Amino acid sequence: MARVRARPAEDSGYNSGMQIYLVGGAVRDQLLGLPVRERDWVVVGATPGELEKLGYRRVGRDFPVYLHPESSEEHALARTERKTSPGYRGFEVQADPSVTLEEDLQRRDLTINAMAQTADGRIIDPAGGRAHLEARLLHHVSDAFREDPVRILRVARFAARLHDLVFRVAPATQVLMRAMVGAGEAAALVPERVWQETASALAEPRPDVFIQVLRDCGALAVVFPEVDALYGVPQPADWHPEIDTGVHVGLALQQAARLSFSTEVRFAVLVHDLGKGTTPQAEWPRHVGHEERSVELVQALCRRLAVPNRFRDLGVAVARNHGLCHRALELRPVTLLKMLESLDAFRRGERVKDFLDACESDARGRTGLEDQPYPQRDLVLAAWRAALAVDTRAIAGPGGTGEGLAGEKLGEAIRNARLADVAAAREQFSPR
């Protein structure tokens, strides 16, 4: 393949042999008419020393990536990679002035990410990415795709991002991904990359598609066995017309994204029903006690993948209390207060909204019930605000019901005041 060289930008100060190209997602998104999130560049014909003399600051640990001295945009030296051992880090990288642009593009994951643009706007597309954009296909660049298991997660993430533009995974790429899973490559994924790609995918327009693509190639059973175990597990049709628990979780994720809820909420939705995957078949379709089993599984999953605490804590809270929230209109005031206390709602008020967002997603994630009102949200918010308004200092002060009390007795006086206000809010509540 002929070597392609771009003209250096005028007055750039670059040496005559150095060529810089816009690459990857910026080129793809421009061609799709989408906003460009960030711009990445590849530098051909240069050495690390030459970039550093021009003021570039190195940030890449495993291969030479630099930040532009003015724009701070990433510039990577053109490189090739050779597989030397299993897993994500098993590569030998070559980055020197002899590496061509085409060689660099050839090592990329998907053809739609393997295009470059010259300074004058010309598209360089050795792998046929433009045709695959038009065909709405996520297609691997070459058989070298199989050398990096992270690419399985990336394909699933791009499917989640571009699903609403009618993109689908190419059949040949699906076959390759299944072969990689069968060869044990998915098992070699390191936890931090699994979580990094998952967190990014949860923020995409269709996070449920990320889960489905992983399941289609067999990777879900490797990286999220607790979620994979939900498929094929029935729930009572009266409450869940979709019946299948795994299908329900996908629908709930779809609703969380449709309602623009946070990434933390979407994670909680993903894991809220994990305990149903461990219900003995003899007890199906009922799942008595699945909430506490879910809590244990969420905690184990978060330890395994080093999930940040804010995701873990919300996931645990939703797993434990979502059933109570769904029954909020029937609960006694004391049970409503206990649920709020379980959420740590009086110290971490921000969690209340996130908790309710997850519960609403769960309630709407049922076939035919996507637009059903969720008055439980308003009741729980009214009860929380009423209890939060209790003046704890006044209770402990002169003339207060807790005057002269301390420790557990003072806490009981405060709790009684909160309970009275929750009961009043419950009495006054009228669903809209």
Rosetta blueprint (number, residue, H / E / L):
1 M L
2 A L
3 R L
4 V L
5 R L
6 A L
7 R L
8 P L
9 A L
10 E L
11 D L
12 S L
13 G L
14 Y L
15 N L
16 S L
17 G L
18 M L
19 Q E
20 I E
21 Y E
22 L E
23 V E
24 G L
25 G H
26 A H
27 V H
28 R H
29 D H
30 Q H
31 L H
32 L H
33 G L
34 L L
35 P L
36 V L
37 R L
38 E L
39 R L
40 D E
41 W E
42 V E
43 V E
44 V E
45 G L
46 A L
47 T L
48 P H
49 G H
50 E H
51 L H
52 E H
53 K H
54 L L
55 G L
56 Y L
57 R E
58 R E
59 V L
60 G L
61 R L
62 D L
63 F L
64 P L
65 V E
66 Y E
67 L E
68 H L
69 P L
70 E L
71 S L
72 S L
73 E L
74 E E
75 H E
76 A E
77 L E
78 A L
79 R L
80 T E
81 E E
82 R E
83 K E
84 T L
85 S L
86 P L
87 G L
88 Y L
89 R L
90 G L
91 F E
92 E E
93 V E
94 Q E
95 A L
96 D L
97 P L
98 S L
99 V L
100 T L
101 L H
102 E H
103 E H
104 D H
105 L H
106 Q H
107 R L
108 R L
109 D L
110 L E
111 T H
112 I H
113 N H
114 A L
115 M L
116 A E
117 Q E
118 T L
119 A L
120 D L
121 G L
122 R L
123 I E
124 I E
125 D L
126 P L
127 A L
128 G L
129 G H
130 R H
131 A H
132 H H
133 L H
134 E H
135 A H
136 R L
137 L E
138 L E
139 H L
140 H E
141 V L
142 S L
143 D H
144 A H
145 F H
146 R H
147 E H
148 D L
149 P L
150 V H
151 R H
152 I H
153 L H
154 R H
155 V H
156 A H
157 R H
158 F H
159 A H
160 A H
161 R H
162 L H
163 H H
164 D H
165 L H
166 V L
167 F L
168 R E
169 V E
170 A L
171 P H
172 A H
173 T H
174 Q H
175 V H
176 L H
177 M H
178 R H
179 A H
180 M H
181 V H
182 G H
183 A L
184 G L
185 E L
186 A H
187 A H
188 A H
189 L L
190 V L
191 P H
192 E H
193 R H
194 V H
195 W H
196 Q H
197 E H
198 T H
199 A H
200 S H
201 A H
202 L H
203 A L
204 E L
205 P L
206 R L
207 P H
208 D H
209 V H
210 F H
211 I H
212 Q H
213 V H
214 L H
215 R H
216 D H
217 C H
218 G L
219 A L
220 L H
221 A H
222 V H
223 V H
224 F L
225 P H
226 E H
227 V H
228 D H
229 A L
230 L L
231 Y L
232 G L
233 V L
234 P E
235 Q L
236 P L
237 A L
238 D L
239 W L
240 H L
241 P L
242 E L
243 I L
244 D E
245 T H
246 G H
247 V H
248 H H
249 V H
250 G H
251 L H
252 A H
253 L H
254 Q H
255 Q H
256 A H
257 A H
258 R H
259 L L
260 S L
261 F L
262 S L
263 T H
264 E H
265 V H
266 R H
267 F H
268 A H
269 V H
270 L H
271 V H
272 H L
273 D L
274 L H
275 G H
276 K H
277 G H
278 T H
279 T L
280 P L
281 Q H
282 A H
283 E H
284 W L
285 P L
286 R L
287 H L
288 V L
289 G L
290 H H
291 E H
292 E H
293 R H
294 S H
295 V H
296 E H
297 L H
298 V H
299 Q H
300 A H
301 L H
302 C H
303 R H
304 R H
305 L H
306 A L
307 V L
308 P L
309 N H
310 R H
311 F H
312 R H
313 D H
314 L H
315 G H
316 V H
317 A H
318 V H
319 A H
320 R H
321 N H
322 H H
323 G H
324 L H
325 C H
326 H H
327 R L
328 A H
329 L H
330 E H
331 L L
332 R L
333 P H
334 V H
335 T H
336 L H
337 L H
338 K H
339 M H
340 L H
341 E H
342 S H
343 L L
344 D L
345 A L
346 F L
347 R L
348 R L
349 G L
350 E H
351 R H
352 V H
353 K H
354 D H
355 F H
356 L H
357 D H
358 A H
359 C H
360 E H
361 S H
362 D H
363 A H
364 R H
365 G L
366 R L
367 T L
368 G L
369 L L
370 E L
371 D L
372 Q L
373 P L
374 Y L
375 P L
376 Q H
377 R H
378 D H
379 L H
380 V H
381 L H
382 A H
383 A H
384 W H
385 R H
386 A H
387 A H
388 L H
389 A L
390 V L
391 D L
392 T H
393 R H
394 A H
395 I H
396 A H
397 G L
398 P L
399 G L
400 G L
401 T L
402 G L
403 E L
404 G L
405 L L
406 A L
407 G H
408 E H
409 K H
410 L H
411 G H
412 E H
413 A H
414 I H
415 R H
416 N H
417 A H
418 R H
419 L H
420 A H
421 D H
422 V H
423 A H
424 A H
425 A H
426 R H
427 E H
428 Q H
429 F L
430 S L
431 P L
432 R L
